[in-house]
């Protein structure tokens, strides 16, 4: 398989990339908000409900801060950060993303961001300072770190940020090309171009 054929299979048109990002973001947002609704309707607040013993528990709580409840007094800052991240992804979707891998990763990441941003904007105690609904507890996962309660949006944010790091390390560009391939192509172009004539050379 030629590199040109492989590139065609991994790249998308602008409209297709944007549509992929939008659909995945909506699906993650819907899953996040639906599971939060179920948690609010069926779980007692701040009381562990074992599902698989200590492996998986449900524990409904409301988080005004970031991970591990840090920054509880500046909730509005996290709201602005989430909004800025969402706008950045939308801008990339419109102007630069043509890679199928990047479209999938950014779509899922955007959905996670929008899930928690919705809580910040619409839930009590008010606009911009709403508390995020958390309800998933896996004590074994945190080893010696303080145990954390999280939600579906958090899961996508964390895993997709890891995926972003992997794509960057692999040299994947937003347009679907790889840095290594681009460097090889540039070197080949330079080799094919004849050297400019020296105007001072003797005939």
Secondary structure, 3 states (H helix, E strand, C coil): CCHHHHHHHHECCHHHHHHHHHHHHHHHHHHHHHHHHHHHHHCCECCCEECCCCCCEEEEEEECCCHHHCCHHHHHHHHHHHHHHHHHHHHHHHHCCCEHHHHHHHHHHHHHHHHHHHHHHHCCCCCCCCCEEEEEECHHHHCCCCCCEECHHHHHHHHHHHHHHHHHHCCECCCCCEHHHHHHHHHHHHHHCCCCCCCCCCC
